[in-house]
Amino acid sequence: MHDTDSITNALTIDVEDYFQVSAFAPYIKRSEWDLRECRVERNVDRILALLDDGGVRATFFTLGWIAERYPAMVRRIVDGGHELASHGYGHERASDLSEADFFNDVHRAKALLEDIGGMLILGYRAPSFSIGSANMWALDTLLRAGYRYSSSIYPIRHDHYGMPDAPRFSHQIREGLIEIPPTTLRIFNRNLPSSGGGYFRLLPYSLSRWMLRQVNTQDHSPVVFYFHPWEIDVRQPRMPGIGLKTRFRHYVNIGRMEKRLGRLLQDFRWGRMDHVFLPRHAPEVSLV
């Protein structure tokens, strides 16, 4: 029995394929996506089996582009008791879109996911955590599109995203809209990323586990952890010609990822974003 067993943390999966990551955008044209080998379905099925074995329910932030092509996979996610949420339609960064184009993207994705999944879509996560100080209008747009929460502002310094002065924990950022940031650990007046992704693959598992436990025990707050289906896929096609930094970030330790996730599911208690966070901010709401 761990001292973290009293807190249920939020496990999230950003459902996109290997060729859709933002770092590959300079190398892979969007028009080529349909020509690529799509591996997301088999990887999501492996994740669903892993979660089922651990008795864990999670939130799947799913691209509309993926859901449109793999509707049966989306229904398996919902049938497994997981929350279906939106990652937008075409994995375009919110910071690259006009307000009108952003609304069209998030509205289209929400309608599509609701139609396929048969459940109300409450949550949204921007690709590459691309909501920050320069485009806070996006939050009003999400509210207008009917979302109840966002997980799009990462309170760290990073070369591609981040808003280091943003609140570290879930909060009402607009009337009717909750922002639920990815988890950071505050050390030496700096927020350290502690919520998964490439950092989880790069750092020793024991250090990642310690950081998450610190947030549970010192901050008394649930953790928001995220990863992608391609991060467990060692057989994904390797992208030629990409930069050294991009190559390292994408491929480091993907062969160890699935085993680490198995340990993570055992070492902490996990649940869906809507179940973990929405009752804290609106306990009277009836959740799907």
FENTA-V968674 format. One record per pair of residues at least 4 apart in sequence whose C-alpha atoms are under 6 Angstrom apart, sorted by the first residue. I is the first residue (numbers start at 1). J is the second residue. D is the distance in whole Angstrom. If there is no record, write none. Layout:
<<I | J | D> <I | J | D>>
This chain:
<<5 | 269 | 6> <8 | 269 | 5> <8 | 270 | 5> <9 | 222 | 5> <9 | 223 | 5> <9 | 270 | 5> <9 | 271 | 6> <10 | 224 | 5> <10 | 270 | 6> <10 | 271 | 5> <10 | 272 | 5> <10 | 273 | 5> <11 | 58 | 5> <11 | 225 | 5> <11 | 270 | 6> <12 | 58 | 6> <12 | 59 | 5> <12 | 60 | 6> <12 | 225 | 6> <12 | 226 | 5> <13 | 60 | 5> <13 | 61 | 6> <13 | 226 | 5> <13 | 227 | 5> <13 | 228 | 6> <14 | 61 | 5> <14 | 228 | 5> <15 | 61 | 6> <15 | 62 | 5> <17 | 40 | 5> <18 | 230 | 5> <40 | 44 | 6> <43 | 229 | 5> <44 | 229 | 6> <51 | 55 | 6> <51 | 56 | 5> <57 | 82 | 5> <57 | 271 | 5> <57 | 272 | 6> <58 | 82 | 5> <58 | 271 | 5> <58 | 272 | 4> <59 | 82 | 6> <59 | 83 | 5> <59 | 84 | 6> <59 | 272 | 5> <59 | 273 | 6> <60 | 84 | 5> <60 | 85 | 6> <61 | 85 | 5> <61 | 86 | 5> <61 | 87 | 5> <62 | 86 | 5> <62 | 87 | 5> <63 | 87 | 5> <63 | 88 | 5> <63 | 89 | 5> <64 | 68 | 6> <64 | 89 | 4> <64 | 109 | 5> <65 | 89 | 5> <65 | 90 | 6> <67 | 71 | 5> <75 | 79 | 6> <75 | 117 | 5> <77 | 82 | 6> <78 | 82 | 5> <85 | 121 | 5> <85 | 123 | 5> <85 | 124 | 6> <86 | 124 | 5> <87 | 124 | 6> <87 | 125 | 5> <87 | 126 | 6> <88 | 105 | 6> <88 | 106 | 5> <88 | 109 | 5> <89 | 105 | 6> <89 | 109 | 5> <91 | 127 | 6> <93 | 127 | 5> <93 | 130 | 6> <94 | 130 | 5> <95 | 130 | 6> <97 | 101 | 6> <97 | 102 | 6> <98 | 102 | 6> <103 | 107 | 6> <104 | 108 | 6> <107 | 145 | 6> <113 | 117 | 6> <114 | 118 | 5> <114 | 119 | 5> <114 | 120 | 6> <122 | 147 | 5> <122 | 148 | 5> <123 | 147 | 6> <123 | 149 | 5> <123 | 150 | 6> <124 | 150 | 5> <125 | 150 | 6> <125 | 151 | 5> <125 | 152 | 5> <126 | 130 | 6> <126 | 152 | 5> <129 | 152 | 5> <129 | 153 | 6> <131 | 135 | 6> <131 | 152 | 6> <131 | 153 | 5> <132 | 136 | 6> <132 | 153 | 6> <132 | 163 | 6> <142 | 147 | 6> <143 | 147 | 5> <148 | 177 | 5> <149 | 177 | 5> <149 | 178 | 4> <149 | 179 | 6> <150 | 179 | 5> <151 | 179 | 6> <151 | 180 | 5> <151 | 181 | 5> <153 | 181 | 6> <154 | 162 | 5> <154 | 163 | 6> <154 | 181 | 6> <154 | 182 | 6> <155 | 162 | 6> <155 | 163 | 5> <155 | 164 | 4> <155 | 166 | 5> <156 | 162 | 5> <156 | 163 | 6> <156 | 164 | 4> <156 | 191 | 6> <157 | 162 | 5> <157 | 164 | 6> <158 | 162 | 6> <170 | 179 | 6> <170 | 180 | 4> <171 | 178 | 6> <171 | 179 | 6> <172 | 177 | 6> <172 | 178 | 4> <173 | 178 | 6> <173 | 179 | 6> <182 | 195 | 6> <182 | 224 | 5> <183 | 194 | 6> <183 | 195 | 5> <183 | 223 | 6> <183 | 224 | 5> <184 | 191 | 6> <184 | 192 | 5> <184 | 193 | 5> <184 | 194 | 5> <185 | 191 | 5> <185 | 192 | 5> <186 | 190 | 6> <186 | 191 | 5> <195 | 224 | 6> <195 | 225 | 4> <196 | 200 | 5> <196 | 225 | 5> <196 | 226 | 5> <196 | 227 | 6> <197 | 227 | 5> <199 | 203 | 6> <201 | 253 | 5> <213 | 217 | 6> <214 | 218 | 5> <215 | 219 | 5> <216 | 220 | 5> <216 | 221 | 5> <216 | 222 | 6> <231 | 254 | 5> <232 | 254 | 6> <232 | 257 | 6> <232 | 258 | 6> <234 | 255 | 6> <248 | 252 | 5> <273 | 277 | 6> <274 | 278 | 5> <278 | 282 | 6> <279 | 283 | 4>>
